[in-house]
């Protein structure tokens, strides 16, 4: 029987009723793939459920690896009492177009022309936020193109809004011995300033963390 997901949204809880395409029978990659597909569903409840699943699966590894950063009070203050976190989802151009159309064609972010990204944001209840990204050139050597070629569609990065990326980077280098990917903070989408950190996870894999700042960000 074809799997169907019936979602009950009750307050802040997301509960599954009946057979779910996100159940434990499927592999982790299949779970994420199913959720990505459902982001372009014609059913708004299905899209919200899919976004929540992607956000949860994307954010959890990042939270596990950065939790110790919050012990530095100066660093934690740069992110506010309730850090704003967005999960960056890399998808192929055809998937990107389907998701954008199903979600009302949100405006594209203004990305610096030298960066391999086309993107838009999706926001749902309970602070679920996704940054949906694709490559400008699927055959090129840009960051998103290389990610898609190596890993396929999936969570490419986790983004933390910050009041001062330069100071946060300095603290990470001096107190936690974590070096940024770029030696200097660089321009990001929509006139933000960004830097990236490839942080190891306990299981031996890594998570790409983006710190970004905008005017009045915290």
Secondary structure, DSSP 8 states (H G I E B T S, - for coil): -----EEEEETTEEEEESS-TTSTTS-HHHHHHHHHHHTT-S-HHHHHHHHHHHHHHHHHHHHHHHGGGGGSHHHHHTT-SS--EEEEEE--HHHHHHHHHHTT--------TTS--EEEEEEETTTEEEEEEE-S-TTS-SHHHHHHHHH-SEEEEEEEE-S-HHHHHHHHHHHH----SSSS-EE-GGG-EEEEEEEE-TTS-EEEEEEEE-TT--
